Amino acid sequence: MKHILIYGDSNTFGCNPAASDGKDPNENLRYEPENRWPYILRDKLGVDYEVIDEGLPGRTAALDEPFKPFRKGTGTFVAIAQSHYPVDLLIFLLGVNDLKFAFHEQDVQKSMEALLQIAMNPFTWDRQSVPKILLIAPPALADPIRESCFYGMFREEHVAMSKKVAPLYKDLAEEYGCEFMDAGTIIEASPIDCVHFTREGHHVLAEAVEKRIREIL
């Protein structure tokens, strides 16, 4: 059996954009399991794969989240990685929350690089070799961000930065010998809150990731 660890944020957790503002009592904050991309991926891959979902809303790659503890990805990664031994493939889908604390897109790149360096350190993995890594660049924030319930947390300058992250992640993947995928080429953030994936987006992403995994493993 192959073991896959997904380390992500609210879009791995499965936050529902229709519930982000809390105005619709019929919408749950979190999508149903069958509409979250890690669960869909697990079903598509079948019994020969274990998919471990470590999605936490608000998680950054490495930048501090001053108002929410334990959201800094570099701070919790080693404990999580070692608790899921063994890992054959590590998938990162992070960076959106780093935008909140970034002055330019290179800050997001440096944040992701700091997490990659920890992930590729043999001492991180204790009793196993460093797993293969798939770095997924998140889709850009959607417009008009001013109409999103997250406006203020994210502003127009963050939307502009988010559109420049994918090429920087690709450079990181090439430098560190990781696999790379740009989620923004196949899905978009929901126009409802401009941040989170639609149900359809989760299904599309899962299908694309499945194909990459079968190529990698």
C-alpha positions as a printed NumPy array, in Angstrom:
array([[  0.   ,   0.   ,   0.   ],
       [  1.139,   3.548,  -0.829],
       [  0.665,   6.232,   1.815],
       [ -0.076,   9.82 ,   0.771],
       [ -0.036,  12.748,   3.209],
       [ -1.818,  15.946,   2.171],
       [ -0.746,  19.024,   4.14 ],
       [ -3.006,  21.949,   3.369],
       [ -5.315,  24.705,   4.554],
       [ -9.068,  25.358,   4.414],
       [ -9.266,  24.209,   0.806],
       [ -7.991,  20.809,   1.908],
       [-10.229,  20.922,   4.985],
       [-13.142,  21.58 ,   2.618],
       [-14.503,  24.981,   3.631],
       [-17.74 ,  25.824,   1.86 ],
       [-17.718,  29.326,   0.306],
       [-21.501,  29.516,   0.482],
       [-21.253,  29.309,   4.278],
       [-18.328,  31.687,   4.725],
       [-20.469,  34.654,   5.71 ],
       [-22.795,  32.564,   7.915],
       [-25.928,  34.026,   6.297],
       [-27.333,  30.8  ,   4.831],
       [-28.415,  28.375,   7.595],
       [-28.83 ,  25.618,   5.015],
       [-25.127,  25.578,   4.169],
       [-22.584,  23.838,   6.37 ],
       [-19.193,  25.407,   6.996],
       [-17.516,  22.255,   5.678],
       [-18.396,  20.311,   2.559],
       [-19.634,  16.776,   2.856],
       [-16.799,  14.193,   2.712],
       [-17.843,  13.108,  -0.779],
       [-17.29 ,  16.685,  -1.986],
       [-13.809,  17.235,  -0.501],
       [-10.901,  16.592,  -2.825],
       [ -8.866,  14.341,  -0.47 ],
       [-11.853,  12.028,   0.031],
       [-12.666,  12.006,  -3.67 ],
       [ -9.01 ,  11.25 ,  -4.373],
       [ -9.088,   8.332,  -1.918],
       [-12.075,   6.825,  -3.712],
       [-10.472,   7.255,  -7.128],
       [ -7.155,   5.709,  -6.123],
       [ -8.701,   2.657,  -4.497],
       [ -7.647,   0.243,  -1.791],
       [ -3.958,   0.2  ,  -2.711],
       [ -3.548,   3.78 ,  -1.466],
       [ -4.039,   5.452,   1.884],
       [ -4.815,   9.174,   1.647],
       [ -4.229,  11.117,   4.868],
       [ -6.007,  14.463,   5.024],
       [ -4.254,  17.146,   7.115],
       [ -6.16 ,  20.292,   6.179],
       [ -6.424,  23.145,   8.687],
       [ -8.23 ,  26.438,   8.011],
       [ -5.878,  29.378,   8.301],
       [ -2.7  ,  27.322,   7.956],
       [  0.236,  29.14 ,   6.388],
       [  3.361,  27.568,   4.963],
       [  5.702,  29.428,   7.31 ],
       [  4.439,  32.939,   8.094],
       [  3.079,  33.674,  11.552],
       [ -0.682,  33.926,  12.065],
       [ -0.82 ,  36.246,  15.099],
       [ -4.52 ,  35.754,  15.854],
       [ -4.707,  31.949,  15.563],
       [ -2.255,  29.601,  17.297],
       [ -0.774,  26.536,  15.64 ],
       [ -1.439,  27.762,  12.098],
       [  2.217,  28.161,  11.087],
       [  2.935,  25.205,   8.829],
       [  6.614,  24.919,   9.656],
       [  5.801,  24.828,  13.353],
       [  3.569,  21.752,  13.293],
       [  4.799,  19.842,  10.254],
       [  7.398,  17.547,  11.814],
       [  5.039,  16.203,  14.476],
       [  2.314,  15.605,  11.909],
       [  4.681,  13.982,   9.418],
       [  6.132,  11.606,  11.986],
       [  2.688,  10.68 ,  13.327],
       [  1.701,   9.356,   9.914],
       [  4.76 ,   7.163,   9.266],
       [  5.315,   5.785,   6.656],
       [  4.728,   8.373,   3.908],
       [  5.424,   7.618,   0.241],
       [  4.166,  10.91 ,  -1.179],
       [  3.766,  14.28 ,   0.497],
       [  1.425,  16.811,  -1.108],
       [  1.55 ,  20.499,  -0.231],
       [ -1.319,  22.832,  -1.123],
       [ -0.571,  26.017,   0.815],
       [  0.137,  29.705,   0.297],
       [ -3.208,  31.498,   0.257],
       [ -3.052,  32.39 ,   3.951],
       [  0.553,  33.518,   3.631],
       [ -0.715,  36.251,   1.299],
       [ -2.365,  37.971,   4.273],
       [  1.033,  38.669,   5.813],
       [  3.078,  39.136,   2.634],
       [  4.345,  42.381,   1.165],
       [  5.028,  40.777,  -2.22 ],
       [  4.709,  37.357,  -3.843],
       [  8.319,  36.475,  -3.079],
       [  7.362,  36.379,   0.61 ],
       [  4.963,  33.54 ,  -0.176],
       [  7.681,  31.777,  -2.162],
       [ 10.143,  32.093,   0.739],
       [  7.516,  30.814,   3.142],
       [  6.916,  27.734,   1.009],
       [ 10.651,  27.245,   0.602],
       [ 11.105,  27.179,   4.386],
       [  8.533,  24.392,   4.639],
       [ 10.109,  22.478,   1.771],
       [ 13.495,  22.619,   3.458],
       [ 12.041,  21.027,   6.578],
       [ 10.193,  18.418,   4.533],
       [ 13.364,  17.462,   2.682],
       [ 15.525,  17.222,   5.779],
       [ 16.215,  13.504,   6.473],
       [ 16.01 ,  14.129,  10.234],
       [ 12.359,  15.162,   9.812],
       [ 11.452,  11.616,   8.811],
       [ 13.297,   9.785,  11.535],
       [ 12.991,   6.111,  10.494],
       [ 12.176,   6.486,   6.808],
       [ 13.679,   8.154,   3.769],
       [ 12.415,  11.505,   2.526],
       [  9.223,  10.866,   0.537],
       [  8.482,  12.162,  -2.902],
       [  6.868,  15.605,  -2.829],
       [  4.152,  17.106,  -5.014],
       [  3.95 ,  20.89 ,  -4.667],
       [  0.594,  22.255,  -5.795],
       [  0.234,  25.986,  -6.4  ],
       [ -3.217,  27.199,  -5.308],
       [ -5.463,  29.036,  -7.744],
       [ -5.426,  32.804,  -7.505],
       [ -7.894,  34.692,  -5.352],
       [-10.966,  35.654,  -7.36 ],
       [-12.388,  39.064,  -8.162],
       [-14.134,  41.161,  -7.046],
       [-12.491,  40.631,  -3.674],
       [-14.175,  43.797,  -2.387],
       [-17.49 ,  41.904,  -2.367],
       [-16.075,  38.95 ,  -0.42 ],
       [-16.755,  38.451,   3.276],
       [-12.962,  38.103,   3.561],
       [-12.321,  41.607,   2.264],
       [ -9.942,  43.334,   4.641],
       [ -8.203,  40.069,   5.336],
       [ -7.533,  39.936,   1.591],
       [ -7.423,  43.057,  -0.545],
       [ -6.816,  43.934,  -4.195],
       [ -3.047,  43.79 ,  -3.768],
       [ -3.341,  40.228,  -2.467],
       [ -5.338,  39.224,  -5.533],
       [ -2.568,  40.627,  -7.725],
       [  0.111,  38.791,  -5.732],
       [ -1.818,  35.525,  -5.828],
       [ -1.684,  35.519,  -9.623],
       [  2.127,  35.511,  -9.514],
       [  2.666,  32.665,  -7.045],
       [  2.427,  29.655,  -9.379],
       [  5.557,  30.428, -11.462],
       [  7.514,  30.979,  -8.248],
       [  6.34 ,  27.615,  -6.9  ],
       [  7.366,  25.997, -10.166],
       [ 10.848,  27.456,  -9.712],
       [ 10.956,  26.027,  -6.185],
       [  9.914,  22.588,  -7.398],
       [ 12.639,  22.589, -10.018],
       [ 15.259,  23.783,  -7.533],
       [ 14.372,  21.181,  -4.901],
       [ 13.579,  18.301,  -7.233],
       [  9.865,  18.124,  -6.421],
       [  6.904,  17.379,  -8.627],
       [  4.789,  20.419,  -9.475],
       [  1.194,  21.13 , -10.371],
       [ -0.6  ,  24.437, -10.918],
       [ -4.168,  24.073,  -9.642],
       [ -4.992,  27.456, -11.146],
       [ -4.857,  25.986, -14.646],
       [ -7.827,  23.695, -13.931],
       [ -9.939,  25.323, -11.189],
       [-10.771,  28.773,  -9.829],
       [-11.739,  30.138,  -6.446],
       [-15.469,  30.501,  -5.952],
       [-16.937,  33.887,  -6.938],
       [-18.959,  33.747,  -3.706],
       [-16.098,  34.338,  -1.284],
       [-13.198,  34.588,  -3.777],
       [-11.056,  32.191,  -1.7  ],
       [-12.472,  28.685,  -1.462],
       [-13.093,  25.973,  -4.054],
       [-16.535,  25.059,  -5.327],
       [-17.803,  21.491,  -5.009],
       [-17.116,  21.033,  -8.703],
       [-13.605,  22.384,  -8.191],
       [-12.89 ,  19.751,  -5.556],
       [-13.905,  17.   ,  -7.985],
       [-11.859,  18.432, -10.846],
       [ -8.797,  18.842,  -8.635],
       [ -9.085,  15.313,  -7.272],
       [ -9.206,  13.868, -10.774],
       [ -6.132,  15.812, -11.862],
       [ -4.171,  14.913,  -8.731],
       [ -5.058,  11.257,  -9.153],
       [ -3.477,  11.256, -12.602],
       [ -0.309,  12.889, -11.265],
       [ -0.048,  10.438,  -8.404],
       [ -0.246,   7.465, -10.726],
       [  2.591,   9.01 , -12.741],
       [  4.698,   9.668,  -9.628],
       [  4.118,   6.41 ,  -7.746]])
